[in-house]
Amino acid sequence: MHRKSNHQGQALVLAAAVLYGLNPLFAQLLYDDGLGAEMVSLYRFILPALFFAFFLRTAKANWPEAARSLVLGIVSGVSIFAYFHALETIPAATAILIYYSYPVFSVLIGWLVFNRSPSQNALISAALIAIAASLSIQPESLPADSLFAVATCFLAPLTVATQVQYLSNPRCHLPTGNRMAWITIGHVLILLPIAAWAAPTHIVPVTTLGCFSVIGIALLAAALPQLLFMLGAPRSCADKNALTGALELVVALLSGALLLGDNLDRLEITAMLLIVLALFIKQVKSGPDIKALPARPAP
């Protein structure tokens, strides 16, 4: 029964990864429609926040866990804005590859922060993903003033990696709808001021495709995959959850090539093959906590 639950959890995380991989596609369509990174980031979360607001009511005993979920959402809101800003500022392939290096950071954060000793297979898979992500990053193609955008783009994989590790085994139980409500509200609390400060000239899409892209990025690439991940992550092991996320890079590159006409060079194709190979390496439950390290509270 436990094995069946584990497989179901992995299938849910896998489905979430496929849908999350559509984010760059919808973001690029919205950029083409005249929206900036601040509005794209806000649209990604404000519609789910309106829906999950009905689940905000929280028992007093769960307030500390709700507060942790709110903080996760606020930090994630900052990082996703940095990622979408990088998609506007630097070559999209570079921003995508930085973002989807988060499985590597997840294994490291799980080891160093959450005291989850990674298996040998997890380290091998993480190394393959690191190699894959580095293949298509070409520093010479970056604009001269893009150093800040590149540096802040790394906030996204670090934040996602922390979320993967924490949500795979949260400190306290919180109903899925309740947790999603607090996380999405956290996103909106930070993204609304960012959007107001940026004073965008375009606030709403001007084409039918842009309107559908707003629905796509909010529901297909945000709310639904987040729900699938939160349902599946606790049933699977943290290492597997982290490494399965690398499939997002494959979906992002393929959707860009097939639907937007982006060219895939041999290095990007090699990167995708390495990621698929990493996913076929069997992951097992993380080993026991490292006793030599003091237990640290989850964020």
Helices and strands as residue ranges (DSSP letters): H 2-20, H 23-32, H 37-52, G 53-55, G 60-62, H 63-89, H 92-99, H 102-112, H 120-135, G 139-141, H 147-153, H 155-168, H 176-198, H 208-215, I 216-223, H 224-232, G 233-235, H 238-244, H 247-259, H 266-279
